[in-house]
């Protein structure tokens, strides 16, 4: 009888650990999604900065002076 109680307690502990792992996994998935979004926004921002830099070096003839000054002033 005591062995059953010990076994049931062990199973309950294992089940609780399993639930905690699932909860932690869900938290990590959510955090990963947040980090991916931040990464994508950063990549987008960096690519825009690269485009502006290129634009400011090579694209002056194609835009108005006001636009050039607005985009390319450092």
C-alpha positions, 0 to 999 in steps of 0.5 A, spaced: 500 500 500 505 504 501 509 503 495 502 505 491 502 512 495 510 513 493 509 511 486 503 516 485 506 521 489 512 520 484 507 520 478 504 527 480 511 530 481 513 528 474 507 530 471 508 537 475 515 537 472 512 536 465 507 541 466 512 546 468 516 544 462 510 545 457 509 552 461 517 554 460 516 552 453 510 556 451 514 562 454 520 561 450 516 560 444 513 567 445 519 570 447 522 567 440 517 570 436 518 577 440 525 576 438 524 575 431 520 581 430 525 585 433 530 582 429 526 583 423 524 590 424 532 591 426 534 588 419 528 593 416 531 599 419 538 597 417 536 596 410 533 602 410 539 606 413 544 602 407 539 604 402 539 612 405 547 611 405 547 609 398 542 614 396 546 620 399 552 618 396 550 616 389 542 619 388 543 626 388 542 627 381 535 623 381 532 627 387 530 634 389 535 638 393 530 639 399 529 631 399 536 630 399 538 635 405 532 632 409 534 624 408 542 625 407 543 630 413 548 627 418 
